[in-house]
Amino acid sequence: GDVIHRMLTATQYVAPLMANFNPSYSRNSTVQYMDNGTVFVVQWDKVYLQGKEDMGSFTFQAALHSTGRIVFGYKEVPVPVLQISATQHPVKAGLSDAFMILNPSPDVPESRRRTIYEYHRVELDTSKITNMSAVEFTPLPTCLQHQSCEMCVTSELTFNCSWCHVLQR
């Protein structure tokens, strides 16, 4: 979206590994991306933790597929993630989403107050993040995947779908 706020890293992220990385530490450190229309991949290659460069470099990636599937791949994780300090920056791995509502402030009629609602978070067990490991997220089915009234009403999804003839969904 077009809203950037300081709570972004706390509430809205796709994070294979969020920590206090310093990509400018080494000429060999890169953060690259690739998009072929079917999959968007971001790779952190040989990145070091700020102030902890002696721990070694990390190499990992996130692949976002057009089908909704997300894969986190970990090539080099030189230390257990549980040993990474969260003092300077949060240490997280997983997915989170939120939305923001602008409410009029009761005290100042011209101003608006931002309220952020986090509605879903999937946290990875960081003890499982090791060299040469991967995590795959597969999307749950939704009503929007149905292309006809018959497919919708005969669906065995766990929630109550109904067909809208006007919208054809």
CORGISUL-V577316 format. One line per field, one symbol per residue. ss: DSSP state (2 for helix, 1 for strand, 0 for the rest). A space follows every 10 residues. Layout:
ss=???
This chain:
ss=0000000222 2011111100 1100000001 1111100011 1111111110 0022200111 1111100001 1111110000 2220000000 0111111111 1111000000 0111111111 1110022200 0011111000 0022200022 2220000000 000000000
